[in-house]
Amino acid sequence: MAKVEFSCRKQEFTVEVPADCNLLWTVLKQQVPARYGCTEGTCGKCACRITAGQENISPPTRQELACLGQELVEQAGMRLACQVTVLGPCRAEQR
């Protein structure tokens, strides 16, 4: 299990995520009020900034690069929670 710190809607949450689980589905299952829409990586509503532990999440998908753009993904740490697989501890925030 990995500890994920997730902030959204001006609240802080810490959730335990089993290895190789999807970030969005895990936080929603633990009743974190994360924003989301299509769950397929096309709408961008679940966008979040990974502020720590980038090495502990899956690489960006084609959907993320198409939706967010390479610059936001690589330089700003933005990711789509519906496309992220958690591999270890990390911190993410939605604005």
C-alpha positions as CSV (number, residue, x, y, z in Angstrom):
1,M,0.0,0.0,0.0
2,A,1.2,3.5,-0.8
3,K,0.2,6.7,1.0
4,V,-1.2,9.3,-1.4
5,E,-1.8,12.8,-0.2
6,F,-4.6,14.4,-2.3
7,S,-5.8,17.9,-2.0
8,C,-9.0,19.2,-3.6
9,R,-11.8,21.7,-2.9
10,K,-9.6,23.3,-0.3
11,Q,-9.3,20.1,1.7
12,E,-6.5,17.7,2.4
13,F,-6.9,13.9,2.3
14,T,-4.5,11.0,2.9
15,V,-5.5,7.7,1.4
16,E,-3.9,4.3,1.2
17,V,-3.6,3.1,-2.3
18,P,-2.9,-0.6,-3.2
19,A,0.1,-0.8,-5.6
20,D,-0.8,-0.6,-9.3
21,C,-4.2,1.0,-8.7
22,N,-5.7,4.0,-10.6
23,L,-5.4,7.3,-8.7
24,L,-8.9,8.6,-9.6
25,W,-10.8,5.4,-8.8
26,T,-9.0,4.9,-5.5
27,V,-9.6,8.4,-4.2
28,L,-13.3,8.3,-5.2
29,K,-13.7,4.9,-3.6
30,Q,-12.4,6.5,-0.3
31,Q,-15.0,9.3,-0.7
32,V,-12.6,12.1,-1.7
33,P,-14.6,14.7,-3.6
34,A,-12.2,14.8,-6.6
35,R,-13.5,16.4,-9.8
36,Y,-13.8,14.2,-12.8
37,G,-15.8,13.7,-16.0
38,C,-15.3,11.2,-18.7
39,T,-12.8,8.9,-16.9
40,E,-11.2,8.2,-20.3
41,G,-8.6,10.9,-20.5
42,T,-10.3,13.2,-22.9
43,C,-12.2,15.9,-20.9
44,G,-9.5,17.1,-18.6
45,K,-11.8,17.6,-15.6
46,C,-9.7,15.3,-13.4
47,A,-6.4,17.2,-14.1
48,C,-4.2,17.4,-11.1
49,R,-0.6,18.5,-10.3
50,I,1.7,15.9,-9.0
51,T,3.7,17.9,-6.4
52,A,5.8,15.0,-5.0
53,G,6.6,11.4,-5.9
54,Q,6.5,11.7,-9.7
55,E,8.8,8.7,-9.8
56,N,6.1,6.7,-8.1
57,I,3.4,7.0,-10.8
58,S,3.0,5.6,-14.2
59,P,4.4,7.5,-17.3
60,P,2.1,9.9,-19.1
61,T,-0.3,8.3,-21.5
62,R,-1.1,9.4,-25.1
63,Q,-4.5,10.6,-23.8
64,E,-2.8,12.9,-21.2
65,L,-0.4,14.4,-23.7
66,A,-3.2,15.0,-26.2
67,C,-5.5,16.5,-23.6
68,L,-3.1,18.5,-21.5
69,G,-0.2,19.1,-23.9
70,Q,3.4,17.9,-23.5
71,E,4.6,21.1,-21.8
72,L,2.0,21.0,-19.0
73,V,2.8,17.3,-18.4
74,E,6.5,17.5,-18.5
75,Q,7.3,21.0,-17.0
76,A,4.3,21.7,-14.8
77,G,3.7,18.2,-13.4
78,M,0.1,18.1,-14.6
79,R,-1.6,14.7,-15.0
80,L,-5.0,13.2,-15.5
81,A,-6.0,11.3,-12.3
82,C,-8.0,8.9,-14.5
83,Q,-4.8,7.9,-16.3
84,V,-2.4,7.7,-13.4
85,T,-1.4,4.4,-11.9
86,V,0.0,4.7,-8.4
87,L,3.3,2.8,-7.8
88,G,4.3,4.3,-4.5
89,P,3.8,7.4,-2.3
90,C,3.0,10.6,-4.0
91,R,1.1,13.9,-3.5
92,A,-1.4,15.4,-5.9
93,E,-3.5,18.5,-5.9
94,Q,-6.6,19.7,-7.9
95,R,-7.4,23.4,-8.0
